Amino acid sequence: MNILDKIVIDKRKEVELRKSIIPLFQLEQSVLFERKTNSLAQNLINSKSGIIAEHKRRSPSKSVINQSLNVQDVARGYEKAGVCGMSVLTDGKYFGGSLDDLIVARASSNLPLLRKEFIIDDYQIIEAKAYGTDVILLIAAILTREEIKQFSELAKSLNLDVLLEVHNQEELHKSIMPSLDMLGVNNRNLKTFEVNLETSKKLSKLIPNDFVKVSESGISTVNAIKELQPYGYKGFLIGENFMKTELPGDSAANFIKNLES
Ligand SMILES: O=C(O)c1ccccc1NCC(=O)[C@H](O)[C@H](O)COP(=O)(O)O
């Protein structure tokens, strides 16, 4: 069984447990549920650099990235650096994240926040909104077309942006629909962890121009972004390259300075 299948099996159990602890109606009473959201897609369209910076402590492909930072400092640093949005991993078992990370990031910055999660149930979208998210991620590799439609339409009804992630042509063809805002190409194969930026280049011409194009994973140089921009990419999701440093905000600031110069 590959890691993605394992993550999804664990996630189903986790979500059932969460539902039994905090029922939906209680999530809908959160103060943040009424908050006016910020659009990541709009920020990317208006930006020259298009950086979405991630908070990532560890991952299945890289056991430890950085365990010593606090989310507040990371969020403030990213906002000061001028990123377009922040991605917050909320999975605990495989990435060491939590919904508390999302709350702390929300309290520390006004950036559009992406809940980076393996969404397999409506409940997680309501939860995302209740914890201050602006954007949800849907991963085509773990969802049917019907689920993508159901989840993206629910997210849009809550004024959340939707980033749909694909890794190959088949996933892309299955997923295209009007309820998506951004189409992300993950350069990492989530089943084998192989990373190749050519994936973004290859798939770019198949993505209709109605969607904001985002390239995700394995980006560590300004040159990589300069190579991807002519393919129509407006957003670049970067995790490890910033998080492996002592001051991710400063790394992001230098990166953006070099990109825009
Ligand atoms: O990063 C992993 O090892 C991973 C494994 C299995 C599923 C998802 C995984 N990562 C999630 C992401 O998409 C990345 O955290 C994100 O794109 C940033 O990537 P990077 O800049 O390479 O840290």
The ligand as a Gaussian input file, in Angstrom:
#p B3LYP/6-31G(d) Opt

LIG

0 1
 O        5.952000      16.612000       1.249000
 C        5.709000      15.385000       1.298000
 O        6.561000      14.521000       1.570000
 C        4.333000      14.856000       1.025000
 C        4.099000      13.499000       1.045000
 C        2.822000      12.987000       0.838000
 C        1.779000      13.848000       0.613000
 C        1.997000      15.222000       0.585000
 C        3.252000      15.732000       0.797000
 N        3.505000      17.087000       0.805000
 C        2.519000      18.103000       0.724000
 C        2.901000      19.147000      -0.231000
 O        2.270000      19.257000      -1.236000
 C        4.106000      20.030000       0.059000
 O        4.240000      20.197000       1.430000
 C        4.098000      21.417000      -0.585000
 O        3.788000      21.382000      -1.930000
 C        5.472000      22.074000      -0.402000
 O        6.485000      21.257000      -0.940000
 P        8.036000      21.530000      -0.678000
 O        8.321000      22.948000      -1.100000
 O        8.751000      20.551000      -1.521000
 O        8.268000      21.349000       0.780000

